Amino acid sequence: MESSLKKTKVLGSATSANIKQESSVKKESSVKKEKTDDSDHIPIAQGMKKPVSSGISSKKEIKKTTTFKKDGKNIKAMKDSKYSRSLVVPPGSGGGQKWTTLVHNGVIFPPSYKPHGIRMLYNGQPIDLTPEQEEVATMFAVMKDTDYATKTRFIENFMNDWRQILGKNHIIKKFELCDFTPIYEWHLREKEKKKQMTLEEKKKLKEDKLKQEEKYMWAIVDGVKEKVGNFRVEPPALFRGRGEHPKMGKLKRRILPHDITINIGKEAPIPECPIPGERWKEVKHDNTVTWLAYWSDPINSKEYKYVFLAASSSLKGQSDKEKYEKARMLKDYIQNIRANYTKDFTSKDATKRQIAVATYLIDKLALRAGNEKDDDEADTVGCCTLKVENVTLVPPNNLQFDFLGKDSIRYFNTVEVEVPVYKAIGEFQTAKKTDGKRKVDGDDLFDLLDTSKLNAHLKELMPGLTAKVFRTFNASITLDVMLSEETKGGNVQEKHAVYQIANKEVAIICNHQRTVSKSHEAQMSRLNEKIDELKVQRKELEVDLSKVKKGKPLARDSDGKPKKNVAPEVLEKKIAQIDHKIEKMELSKRTKEDLKTVALGTSKINYLDPRITVAWCKRNEVPIEKIFNKSLLAKFAWAMDVDPEFRF
C-alpha cells in the first residue's frame, strides 16, 4: 500500500531502505552535526515531559587490538581483529532465497531417564512408582526448597498432570499427604558427589560431552562452516514461567523425533534419527527460511521452538544489520509520523483517534503492541490490549500505567502526556461499547483497535514499520545522544560508568527489569569493608607523613617492629594511590547500587545498534571488551569495522 505520508528528511541524513555502505557514514555524520530546530531526533528519555514517578571460513588472524586510539593507528587494527570477518550477504537476504546448500546433523536429545529407585512417602508409607511416575515426582522433589513448590497454582498444575501418569486407581490422591523428602535427600547426595569429583574426572566428563555434541554444533551453509545456535532439545521438566504464569507447574513432556520437523538442503543427507523406532515428523527443503529444525512448544501449542544458526553466523549478522538499518530509516519519517498522529488526537473518527493515541504511546513509552491472550496464557498486555483499569487519569494531564508486560514483568509508570491524549484516554474509558453499555474494568481501552490493524496502519506510514522498530529506534537514538552528550573525558572506568548510565536509561524505557540478586548485599558489604580498610591505611599514612615532616620517629608497625623512615614524597605517593583505589571502589559501589534492579543485557542484545557502541569505544579509547562479552563480540562481528564517527 502506498504510504499516506510523504518521506521527510530529519537531521539532514538520507537513510535509504537499502543498507548503506559504512564508508558513507563519516560524511553523513558531519551533516548530522549541523544545528536544527527540529527535535524529532531527540531520544524519548529527553523529549518527553519529565515523568512524575517512576565453522567459519578461514581468514588470517592478525594480532588483536581492542584499545582504540584517536591517532588512528589502532582503530584500523580492529578491522583485522579475530572478532571481525567479512559479511557475506546471502542471496535474497531481505526475503526470498536465503541459501543454496544446507547440511547439518539435526538436534541432540537429552538422555533417557535412569530410575534411582528411591521411594517417596505417601501418608507416611513408602510408595513404589514406575520409572515414568518416578521421573515426574523427582522433578518436583528437586524443587522442594524453591518458592515454586509453595505456590498453589504450581502445585495444582503439577498434581493434575502427575495424576494422569499415576492413573485413576493409584493410591496417591492428595498433595498434602505426599512427602518427597527421601528423593530430595537423594538429589542432594548426588549433587555432593559431583562437587567431590576430581578435576580430572570433571575434565573427562566435559570432554565426553563435547565429543558427543561436536557433530551437532556445525552446519555447512553454501560451503561455509557456520556454528549452530541451540541444537539441544530441552529435557522434560516442570514449567516455571515468569511472574504468576497460569501454566506454572505443568509437565513439559519429553520431545521425541516424531515431534520435530527438519529443514535441510535437497542434496544433503537427512540427519540420522538417534532414537530407535522413531522417525522425524517431516523433512523440508525450504531455502527461503533460516531455521534448521522446529517443534511445537509442549506448554503452549501456539508457539514453536526453533533451531537457528548461532548469533555469530553470517545469516544472523545480516539480519541484525537490516533490523538496525530499518530503525535508522525511521529518522526520515518520524517528523511526519508524529505530526500525523498529533493531528488525529482530536479526529471525529473514533478509530483514527484510538490509532493516533496508541501510536503515540508506542513511540513515547516504547510499549509493545500486544497480542490477544487465551484464558490459559499469562495475563500480559501491550498497548492494544490495555484494559480500562490498566490506566488511571491523574489530573491535570498525567497517566498512571499499571499492567503486566512481556514475561509477566510489571510495568508501573506515571507520566505527563499531551493534554489531547489525556482527554482521549478518559473518553476511551467511558465510551459506550457496541452493545450500548458503558465500559467497565475488564473491557478493552482500545476497543476499536487490535494489533493487526495497528501494524497495518504503521506499514502505511513507513515500509516495514512495527512497534518493535519504534522500540529499536528510540532505544538506539537514546544511547547515541546520551553517550555523545555525557562523555566528558576521564579514565576508562569513568567512561564505562557513563555507558552504564546510558544503557540503564534505555533499559528503563524498555521496561527491562530484574530482581535484586541474592549476592548484591554481600558484594556491597565487601566493597564497604575494603573501603574502610583503605581509609584506615590512609589515616596511618597521614600520621606517618606528619611525623616525617616534623622529624619525629615513626611508630611501630602491626608486628611490633619499628617502621623505616622514608621520604615525605614516598608517603604522599602512597596516599594518592589509596585515594585512587577508594575513588574507584566508590564509583563501582554507586554503579552496582544504581543498576541492581535493571537488566542491561536485553537492550544490548536486541535493541541497541552495536555500531553506536563500537564507534563510541573507538572515539574514546575504551576497550570493546569492557562493553561486549565474548558472545556479543561474536554476534556483532559485522559491526566492528564501523567508522569512529558513526552516529545513529
C-alpha positions as CSV (number, residue, x, y, z in Angstrom):
1,M,0.0,0.0,0.0
2,E,1.3,3.4,-0.9
3,S,2.4,5.5,2.1
4,S,0.0,8.2,3.2
5,L,2.9,10.3,4.4
6,K,5.5,12.0,2.3
7,K,9.0,11.0,3.3
8,T,10.7,13.8,5.2
9,K,14.4,14.0,5.9
10,V,15.4,14.5,9.6
11,L,18.8,15.6,10.8
12,G,19.8,16.1,7.2
13,S,20.5,12.4,6.6
14,A,19.2,10.4,3.8
15,T,18.9,6.9,5.0
16,S,17.5,4.7,2.3
17,A,15.6,1.4,2.6
18,N,18.6,-0.4,1.3
19,I,21.6,-1.0,3.6
20,K,24.1,1.8,3.5
21,Q,27.8,1.3,3.0
22,E,29.8,2.1,6.1
23,S,32.1,4.3,4.0
24,S,29.4,6.9,3.8
25,V,28.8,7.2,7.5
26,K,31.5,9.7,8.2
27,K,30.1,12.1,5.6
28,E,26.6,11.6,6.9
29,S,27.8,12.2,10.5
30,S,29.2,15.6,9.6
31,V,25.8,16.6,8.2
32,K,24.1,15.5,11.4
33,K,26.2,17.9,13.4
34,E,24.5,20.9,11.9
35,K,22.2,22.6,14.3
36,T,18.5,22.3,13.7
37,D,15.3,23.5,15.4
38,D,13.7,20.1,14.8
39,S,13.6,18.0,18.0
40,D,12.3,14.8,16.4
41,H,15.7,13.1,16.7
42,I,15.8,13.7,20.5
43,P,15.6,10.5,22.4
44,I,12.3,9.9,24.2
45,A,14.0,9.9,27.5
46,Q,14.8,13.6,26.9
47,G,12.0,14.6,24.5
48,M,9.2,13.5,26.8
49,K,7.9,15.6,29.6
50,K,9.5,14.6,32.8
51,P,7.8,11.6,34.5
52,V,6.1,12.2,37.8
53,S,7.4,8.9,39.1
54,S,8.8,6.3,38.2
55,G,32.5,-23.1,11.4
56,I,33.8,-20.5,9.8
57,S,35.5,-19.6,6.5
58,S,39.2,-19.2,7.0
59,K,40.6,-15.7,7.4
60,K,44.1,-14.8,8.5
61,E,44.1,-13.6,12.1
62,I,46.2,-10.5,12.9
63,K,47.2,-9.5,16.4
64,K,44.1,-8.4,18.3
65,T,44.0,-4.8,19.4
66,T,41.0,-3.6,21.4
67,T,42.1,-0.3,22.9
68,F,41.1,2.3,20.3
69,K,43.4,5.3,20.0
70,K,42.5,8.6,18.4
71,D,45.6,8.8,16.3
72,G,44.1,6.1,14.1
73,K,46.9,3.6,14.5
74,N,44.9,1.1,16.5
75,I,41.5,1.9,15.1
76,K,42.4,0.1,11.9
77,A,43.6,-2.8,13.9
78,M,40.0,-3.5,15.0
79,K,39.2,-4.3,11.4
80,D,41.8,-7.1,11.5
81,S,40.9,-8.5,14.9
82,K,39.8,-12.0,15.5
83,Y,36.2,-10.7,16.0
84,S,36.0,-9.2,12.5
85,R,35.3,-11.1,9.4
86,S,33.8,-10.2,6.0
87,L,30.0,-10.3,6.0
88,V,28.9,-12.4,3.0
89,V,25.5,-11.2,2.0
90,P,23.3,-14.3,1.5
91,P,21.2,-14.4,-1.7
92,G,17.8,-12.9,-1.1
93,S,18.6,-11.9,2.5
94,G,15.8,-9.4,2.5
95,G,13.3,-12.1,1.6
96,G,13.2,-15.0,-0.8
97,Q,16.1,-17.4,-1.1
98,K,18.4,-17.5,1.9
99,W,20.8,-20.3,0.9
100,T,21.6,-22.7,-1.9
101,T,23.1,-25.6,0.0
102,L,22.5,-26.5,3.7
103,V,24.0,-29.5,5.5
104,H,23.6,-30.3,9.2
105,N,23.2,-33.2,11.6
106,G,19.9,-32.3,13.3
107,V,19.5,-32.0,17.0
108,I,20.7,-33.8,20.1
109,F,18.2,-35.3,22.5
110,P,18.6,-35.4,26.3
111,P,19.5,-38.9,27.7
112,S,16.7,-41.3,28.7
113,Y,15.6,-41.2,32.3
114,K,17.5,-43.5,34.6
115,P,15.4,-44.6,37.6
116,H,17.0,-44.1,41.0
117,G,14.6,-46.4,43.0
118,I,14.3,-44.1,46.0
119,R,10.7,-44.3,47.3
120,M,8.8,-41.2,48.3
121,L,6.3,-41.4,51.2
122,Y,2.5,-41.1,51.0
123,N,0.7,-40.7,54.3
124,G,3.9,-41.8,55.9
125,Q,4.3,-45.0,53.9
126,P,6.9,-45.8,51.2
127,I,5.4,-45.9,47.7
128,D,6.6,-47.8,44.7
129,L,6.5,-45.8,41.4
130,T,7.0,-46.8,37.8
131,P,10.0,-45.1,36.1
132,E,7.7,-42.6,34.3
133,Q,5.9,-41.8,37.6
134,E,9.2,-41.5,39.5
135,E,10.6,-39.1,36.9
136,V,7.8,-36.6,37.4
137,A,8.0,-37.0,41.2
138,T,11.7,-36.3,41.0
139,M,11.1,-33.1,39.0
140,F,9.0,-31.8,41.9
141,A,11.3,-33.2,44.6
142,V,14.4,-31.3,43.4
143,M,12.4,-28.0,43.6
144,K,11.3,-28.7,47.2
145,D,13.1,-25.7,48.7
146,T,12.2,-23.2,45.9
147,D,9.4,-20.6,46.0
148,Y,7.6,-22.5,43.2
149,A,7.0,-25.5,45.4
150,T,4.9,-23.4,47.8
151,K,2.7,-21.8,45.1
152,T,-0.8,-23.1,45.0
153,R,-1.1,-22.8,41.2
154,F,2.2,-24.6,40.6
155,I,1.1,-27.5,42.9
156,E,-2.3,-27.8,41.4
157,N,-0.9,-27.9,37.8
158,F,1.8,-30.4,38.8
159,M,-0.8,-32.7,40.5
160,N,-3.2,-32.5,37.6
161,D,-0.5,-33.7,35.1
162,W,1.0,-36.2,37.5
163,R,-2.4,-37.8,38.2
164,Q,-2.7,-38.6,34.5
165,I,0.5,-40.6,34.7
166,L,-0.3,-42.2,38.0
167,G,-3.7,-43.3,36.8
168,K,-7.2,-43.2,38.4
169,N,-6.6,-46.2,40.7
170,H,-3.3,-45.1,42.1
171,I,-3.1,-44.7,45.9
172,I,-1.7,-41.1,45.6
173,K,-4.6,-38.7,45.5
174,K,-3.8,-35.7,47.7
175,F,-0.7,-33.5,47.5
176,E,-0.8,-32.7,51.3
177,L,-0.1,-36.4,52.0
178,C,2.9,-36.6,49.7
179,D,6.4,-36.4,51.2
180,F,9.2,-36.0,48.6
181,T,11.9,-35.7,51.2
182,P,13.6,-39.1,50.5
183,I,14.0,-38.2,46.8
184,Y,15.1,-34.7,47.7
185,E,17.8,-36.0,50.0
186,W,19.0,-38.4,47.3
187,H,19.2,-35.4,45.0
188,L,21.4,-33.5,47.5
189,R,23.7,-36.5,47.9
190,E,24.1,-36.7,44.1
191,K,24.9,-33.0,44.0
192,E,27.5,-33.5,46.7
193,K,29.1,-36.4,44.7
194,K,29.6,-34.2,41.7
195,K,31.2,-31.5,43.9
196,Q,33.6,-34.1,45.2
197,M,34.8,-35.2,41.8
198,T,38.4,-34.6,41.0
199,L,39.5,-32.1,38.3
200,E,40.5,-35.0,36.1
201,E,37.1,-36.6,36.4
202,K,35.3,-33.3,35.6
203,K,37.6,-32.7,32.7
204,K,36.8,-36.2,31.4
205,L,33.1,-35.6,31.7
206,K,33.4,-32.3,29.8
207,E,35.5,-33.9,27.0
208,D,33.0,-36.8,26.6
209,K,30.1,-34.3,26.4
210,L,31.9,-32.2,23.8
211,K,32.8,-35.3,21.8
212,Q,29.1,-36.3,21.8
213,E,27.9,-32.8,20.7
214,E,30.6,-31.9,18.2
215,K,28.8,-33.0,15.1
216,Y,25.6,-31.1,16.0
217,M,27.5,-27.9,16.7
218,W,28.1,-27.0,13.0
219,A,26.2,-26.6,9.7
220,I,27.6,-26.1,6.2
221,V,25.8,-23.2,4.5
222,D,26.7,-22.6,0.9
223,G,30.0,-24.4,1.6
224,V,30.9,-22.3,4.6
225,K,31.1,-23.9,8.1
226,E,28.8,-22.0,10.5
227,K,28.1,-22.6,14.1
228,V,24.6,-23.8,15.1
229,G,22.8,-22.0,17.9
230,N,20.8,-24.1,20.4
231,F,20.9,-27.6,18.9
232,R,19.9,-29.3,22.2
233,V,16.3,-30.4,22.8
234,E,15.2,-29.4,26.2
235,P,14.8,-32.3,28.7
236,P,11.3,-32.9,30.3
237,A,10.7,-30.7,33.4
238,L,8.0,-28.8,35.3
239,F,7.3,-25.5,33.6
240,R,8.2,-22.5,35.8
241,G,7.3,-19.4,33.7
242,R,7.7,-15.9,35.0
243,G,5.5,-14.0,37.4
244,E,2.2,-15.7,38.2
245,H,2.0,-17.7,34.9
246,P,-1.2,-19.7,34.8
247,K,0.6,-22.8,33.5
248,M,3.4,-22.9,36.1
249,G,3.9,-26.4,37.4
250,K,2.6,-28.2,34.2
251,L,4.7,-31.0,32.8
252,K,6.9,-30.2,29.8
253,R,6.8,-33.6,28.2
254,R,9.7,-35.3,26.6
255,I,10.2,-34.2,23.0
256,L,10.9,-37.0,20.5
257,P,11.9,-37.2,16.9
258,H,8.3,-37.6,15.7
259,D,7.6,-34.1,17.1
260,I,10.4,-32.4,15.1
261,T,10.5,-31.0,11.6
262,I,13.9,-30.8,9.9
263,N,14.9,-28.3,7.2
264,I,17.9,-29.2,5.1
265,G,19.2,-28.9,1.5
266,K,17.8,-31.3,-1.1
267,E,21.1,-32.9,-1.9
268,A,22.2,-33.2,1.7
269,P,21.9,-36.5,3.7
270,I,18.9,-36.4,6.0
271,P,20.1,-36.4,9.7
272,E,20.1,-39.9,11.3
273,C,17.2,-40.3,13.8
274,P,19.1,-41.1,17.0
275,I,16.3,-42.9,18.8
276,P,15.5,-46.5,17.6
277,G,11.9,-47.0,16.3
278,E,11.4,-43.2,15.9
279,R,11.4,-41.0,12.7
280,W,11.3,-37.3,12.0
281,K,7.8,-35.7,11.8
282,E,8.7,-34.1,8.5
283,V,11.8,-33.2,6.4
284,K,11.6,-30.0,4.4
285,H,13.9,-28.4,1.8
286,D,12.9,-24.7,2.2
287,N,15.7,-22.3,1.2
288,T,13.6,-19.2,2.0
289,V,13.9,-19.7,5.8
290,T,16.9,-20.0,8.0
291,W,15.7,-22.4,10.7
292,L,17.2,-25.9,10.8
293,A,14.5,-27.6,12.9
294,Y,11.4,-26.8,14.9
295,W,8.8,-28.4,17.1
296,S,5.7,-27.3,19.0
297,D,6.2,-25.9,22.4
298,P,4.9,-28.6,24.9
299,I,3.3,-26.0,27.1
300,N,1.9,-23.5,24.6
301,S,0.9,-25.3,21.4
302,K,0.6,-21.9,19.5
303,E,4.3,-21.3,20.0
304,Y,7.3,-23.1,18.4
305,K,10.8,-23.9,19.4
306,Y,13.3,-23.3,16.6
307,V,16.9,-24.2,15.9
308,F,18.8,-21.5,14.1
309,L,22.4,-20.8,13.2
310,A,24.3,-19.1,16.0
311,A,24.2,-15.4,16.5
312,S,27.7,-15.1,15.1
313,S,26.7,-16.6,11.7
314,S,26.7,-14.5,8.6
315,L,22.9,-15.0,8.0
316,K,22.1,-13.8,11.5
317,G,24.6,-10.9,11.2
318,Q,23.0,-9.8,8.0
319,S,19.5,-10.0,9.6
320,D,20.7,-7.9,12.6
321,K,22.2,-5.2,10.3
322,E,19.0,-5.0,8.3
323,K,17.0,-4.6,11.5
324,Y,19.1,-1.6,12.7
325,E,19.1,0.0,9.3
326,K,15.3,-0.2,9.3
327,A,15.3,1.6,12.7
328,R,17.7,4.2,11.3
329,M,15.4,4.7,8.4
330,L,12.6,5.8,10.8
331,K,14.5,9.0,11.3
332,D,13.5,10.1,7.8
333,Y,9.8,9.5,8.6
334,I,9.4,10.3,12.3
335,Q,8.6,14.0,11.9
336,N,5.6,13.4,9.7
337,I,4.5,10.3,11.7
338,R,4.4,12.5,14.9
339,A,2.7,15.3,13.1
340,N,0.1,12.9,11.7
341,Y,-0.8,11.2,15.0
342,T,-0.9,14.6,16.8
343,K,-3.4,15.9,14.2
344,D,-5.6,12.7,14.7
345,F,-5.7,13.1,18.6
346,T,-8.9,15.2,18.0
347,S,-10.3,13.4,15.0
348,K,-14.0,12.8,14.9
349,D,-13.4,9.3,13.7
350,A,-13.1,7.2,16.9
351,T,-10.9,4.5,15.2
352,K,-8.5,7.1,13.9
353,R,-8.3,8.7,17.4
354,Q,-7.5,5.3,19.0
355,I,-4.9,4.6,16.4
356,A,-3.3,8.0,17.0
357,V,-3.2,7.7,20.8
358,A,-1.9,4.1,20.6
359,T,0.9,5.1,18.1
360,Y,1.8,8.0,20.5
361,L,2.1,5.6,23.4
362,I,4.2,3.1,21.4
363,D,6.5,6.0,20.3
364,K,6.8,7.9,23.6
365,L,6.7,5.0,26.1
366,A,8.2,2.2,23.9
367,L,5.2,0.0,24.7
368,R,4.9,-3.3,22.8
369,A,1.9,-3.6,20.5
370,G,0.4,-6.5,22.5
371,N,-1.4,-9.6,21.4
372,E,-4.7,-11.2,22.5
373,K,-4.3,-14.0,25.0
374,D,-6.3,-17.1,25.7
375,D,-7.6,-17.8,29.2
376,D,-4.8,-20.3,29.9
377,E,-2.0,-17.9,28.9
378,A,-0.2,-15.4,31.1
379,D,-2.4,-12.3,31.6
380,T,0.1,-10.0,30.0
381,V,-0.8,-7.0,27.9
382,G,0.7,-4.5,25.4
383,C,-0.6,-1.2,24.1
384,C,-3.5,-2.6,22.0
385,T,-4.7,-5.0,24.8
386,L,-4.7,-2.5,27.6
387,K,-7.8,-2.8,29.8
388,V,-9.7,0.2,31.3
389,E,-8.2,-0.5,34.7
390,N,-4.6,-0.5,33.5
391,V,-4.6,3.3,33.0
392,T,-5.5,5.8,35.7
393,L,-6.1,9.5,35.0
394,V,-4.1,11.7,37.3
395,P,-5.1,15.4,36.9
396,P,-4.2,17.7,35.2
397,N,-2.6,15.6,32.4
398,N,-0.8,12.6,33.9
399,L,-1.4,8.9,33.1
400,Q,-0.6,6.1,35.6
401,F,0.1,2.8,33.8
402,D,-0.1,-0.5,35.8
403,F,-0.1,-3.8,34.0
404,L,1.9,-7.0,33.4
405,G,4.1,-6.7,30.3
406,K,6.1,-9.4,28.5
407,D,7.3,-12.3,30.7
408,S,4.9,-11.1,33.4
409,I,7.1,-8.1,34.3
410,R,5.1,-5.4,35.9
411,Y,5.0,-2.0,34.1
412,F,4.2,0.7,36.6
413,N,4.8,4.3,35.4
414,T,3.2,7.7,35.9
415,V,4.0,10.1,33.0
416,E,2.9,13.5,31.9
417,V,1.3,13.4,28.4
418,E,-0.1,15.9,25.9
419,V,-3.5,17.2,27.1
420,P,-5.4,15.9,24.0
421,V,-4.0,12.4,24.8
422,Y,-5.1,12.7,28.4
423,K,-8.6,13.7,27.3
424,A,-8.8,11.0,24.7
425,I,-7.9,8.2,27.2
426,G,-10.6,9.5,29.5
427,E,-13.1,9.3,26.6
428,F,-12.0,5.8,25.7
429,Q,-12.5,4.6,29.3
430,T,-16.1,5.9,29.5
431,A,-17.2,5.3,25.9
432,K,-20.1,3.1,25.0
433,K,-19.5,-0.4,23.7
434,T,-21.2,-1.9,20.7
435,D,-23.9,-3.2,23.0
436,G,-24.7,0.4,24.1
437,K,-23.3,-0.2,27.7
438,R,-20.5,1.9,29.2
439,K,-17.1,0.4,29.6
440,V,-16.1,-1.1,33.0
441,D,-12.9,-2.7,34.4
442,G,-12.0,-5.7,32.2
443,D,-13.1,-4.0,29.0
444,D,-10.5,-3.1,26.3
445,L,-9.3,0.5,26.4
446,F,-8.7,0.4,22.7
447,D,-11.9,-1.5,21.7
448,L,-11.8,-0.4,18.1
449,L,-8.2,-1.5,17.6
450,D,-6.1,-4.7,17.6
451,T,-2.5,-5.4,16.8
452,S,-3.1,-6.4,13.1
453,K,-5.0,-3.1,12.5
454,L,-2.3,-1.1,14.2
455,N,0.6,-2.8,12.3
456,A,-1.3,-2.3,9.0
457,H,-1.5,1.4,9.8
458,L,2.2,1.6,10.8
459,K,3.2,0.0,7.5
460,E,1.3,2.7,5.6
461,L,3.5,5.3,7.4
462,M,6.8,3.5,6.6
463,P,7.6,0.3,4.8
464,G,8.1,-2.5,7.4
465,L,7.3,-0.2,10.4
466,T,6.2,-2.1,13.5
467,A,6.1,-1.3,17.2
468,K,9.4,-3.1,17.6
469,V,11.0,-0.8,15.1
470,F,9.9,2.1,17.3
471,R,11.5,0.4,20.3
472,T,14.7,-0.2,18.5
473,F,14.8,3.4,17.1
474,N,14.1,5.1,20.4
475,A,16.5,2.8,22.4
476,S,19.3,3.3,19.9
477,I,18.9,7.0,19.5
478,T,18.7,7.5,23.3
479,L,22.0,5.6,23.7
480,D,23.6,7.6,20.8
481,V,22.6,11.0,22.1
482,M,23.4,10.3,25.8
483,L,26.8,8.9,25.0
484,S,27.6,11.9,22.8
485,E,26.4,14.5,25.4
486,E,27.6,12.8,28.7
487,T,31.1,11.6,27.7
488,K,33.3,14.3,29.1
489,G,36.7,12.6,29.2
490,G,38.1,10.8,32.3
491,N,39.7,7.4,32.6
492,V,38.3,4.1,31.2
493,Q,36.3,3.3,34.4
494,E,34.6,6.7,34.4
495,K,33.8,6.4,30.7
496,H,32.4,2.9,31.3
497,A,30.2,4.3,34.1
498,V,28.8,6.9,31.5
499,Y,28.0,4.0,29.2
500,Q,26.3,2.1,32.0
501,I,24.1,5.1,32.9
502,A,23.0,5.5,29.2
503,N,22.4,1.7,29.0
504,K,20.3,2.0,32.1
505,E,18.2,4.8,30.7
506,V,17.4,2.6,27.7
507,A,16.6,-0.4,29.9
508,I,14.1,1.7,31.9
509,I,12.5,3.0,28.7
510,C,12.1,-0.7,27.5
511,N,11.0,-1.9,31.0
512,H,13.8,-4.4,31.3
513,Q,13.8,-5.2,35.0
514,R,15.3,-7.8,37.2
515,T,15.1,-8.8,40.8
516,V,17.9,-7.8,43.1
517,S,20.5,-10.6,43.1
518,K,21.0,-12.6,46.2
519,S,24.7,-11.7,46.2
520,H,24.1,-8.0,45.9
521,E,24.1,-7.2,49.7
522,A,27.2,-9.4,50.2
523,Q,29.0,-7.6,47.3
524,M,28.2,-4.2,48.7
525,S,29.3,-5.3,52.2
526,R,32.7,-6.5,50.8
527,L,33.2,-3.2,49.0
528,N,32.4,-1.2,52.1
529,E,34.8,-3.3,54.1
530,K,37.6,-2.8,51.6
531,I,36.9,1.0,51.5
532,D,37.0,1.1,55.3
533,E,40.3,-0.8,55.4
534,L,41.8,1.6,52.8
535,K,40.7,4.6,54.9
536,V,42.4,3.2,58.0
537,Q,45.6,2.7,55.9
538,R,45.3,6.2,54.7
539,K,44.9,7.6,58.2
540,E,48.0,5.8,59.3
541,L,50.0,7.1,56.3
542,E,48.8,10.7,57.1
543,V,50.1,10.3,60.7
544,D,53.4,9.0,59.4
545,L,53.7,11.8,56.9
546,S,53.1,14.4,59.7
547,K,55.8,12.8,61.8
548,V,58.3,12.6,59.0
549,K,57.8,16.3,58.1
550,K,58.4,17.2,61.8
551,G,61.4,14.9,62.0
552,K,59.8,12.6,64.6
553,P,60.4,8.8,64.7
554,L,57.6,6.6,63.3
555,A,55.5,4.3,65.4
556,R,55.9,0.5,65.3
557,D,54.1,-1.5,62.6
558,S,51.4,-4.1,63.3
559,D,54.1,-6.7,64.0
560,G,55.7,-4.5,66.6
561,K,58.7,-3.7,64.5
562,P,60.0,-0.1,64.1
563,K,58.9,1.4,60.8
564,K,61.7,2.6,58.5
565,N,62.0,6.3,57.9
566,V,61.0,7.2,54.3
567,A,60.9,10.5,52.3
568,P,57.7,12.5,52.5
569,E,57.3,12.1,48.7
570,V,57.0,8.3,49.1
571,L,54.2,8.6,51.7
572,E,52.4,11.2,49.6
573,K,52.5,8.9,46.6
574,K,51.1,6.0,48.7
575,I,48.3,8.3,49.9
576,A,47.5,9.3,46.4
577,Q,47.4,5.6,45.3
578,I,45.0,4.8,48.1
579,D,42.8,7.8,47.2
580,H,42.6,6.5,43.7
581,K,41.6,3.0,44.9
582,I,38.9,4.4,47.1
583,E,37.6,6.6,44.3
584,K,37.4,3.5,42.0
585,M,35.6,1.4,44.7
586,E,33.1,4.2,45.5
587,L,32.3,4.5,41.8
588,S,31.9,0.7,41.5
589,K,29.6,0.8,44.6
590,R,27.4,3.6,43.2
591,T,27.1,1.8,39.8
592,K,26.2,-1.5,41.4
593,E,23.5,0.1,43.6
594,D,22.2,2.1,40.7
595,L,21.8,-0.9,38.4
596,K,20.7,-3.5,40.9
597,T,17.1,-3.7,39.5
598,V,17.8,-3.0,35.9
599,A,18.6,-5.7,33.3
600,L,21.1,-4.1,30.9
601,G,21.7,-7.2,28.7
602,T,18.3,-7.4,26.9
603,S,18.5,-4.0,25.3
604,K,22.2,-4.5,24.4
605,I,21.4,-7.8,22.7
606,N,18.1,-6.8,20.9
607,Y,17.6,-3.0,20.7
608,L,20.9,-1.1,20.6
609,D,22.6,-0.8,17.3
610,P,26.1,-2.2,18.1
611,R,27.8,0.3,15.8
612,I,26.9,3.1,18.3
613,T,28.9,1.2,21.0
614,V,31.8,0.3,18.7
615,A,32.2,3.8,17.3
616,W,32.0,5.3,20.8
617,C,34.7,2.9,22.1
618,K,36.9,3.9,19.2
619,R,36.4,7.6,19.7
620,N,37.0,7.4,23.5
621,E,39.7,4.7,23.6
622,V,37.6,2.3,25.6
623,P,38.4,-1.5,25.2
624,I,35.4,-3.1,23.5
625,E,35.6,-6.0,26.0
626,K,34.5,-3.5,28.7
627,I,31.1,-3.3,27.0
628,F,30.6,-6.5,25.0
629,N,31.2,-10.0,26.4
630,K,32.7,-12.8,24.2
631,S,29.3,-13.9,22.8
632,L,28.3,-10.3,21.9
633,L,31.7,-9.8,20.2
634,A,31.0,-12.8,18.0
635,K,27.3,-11.8,17.4
636,F,28.2,-8.3,16.4
637,A,31.4,-9.1,14.3
638,W,29.7,-7.3,11.4
639,A,29.7,-4.0,13.3
640,M,33.4,-4.0,14.3
641,D,34.6,-2.2,11.1
642,V,32.4,0.9,11.7
643,D,33.8,4.3,11.3
644,P,34.6,6.0,14.6
645,E,32.4,9.0,13.6
646,F,29.3,6.8,13.1
647,R,26.2,8.2,14.6
648,F,22.8,6.5,14.6
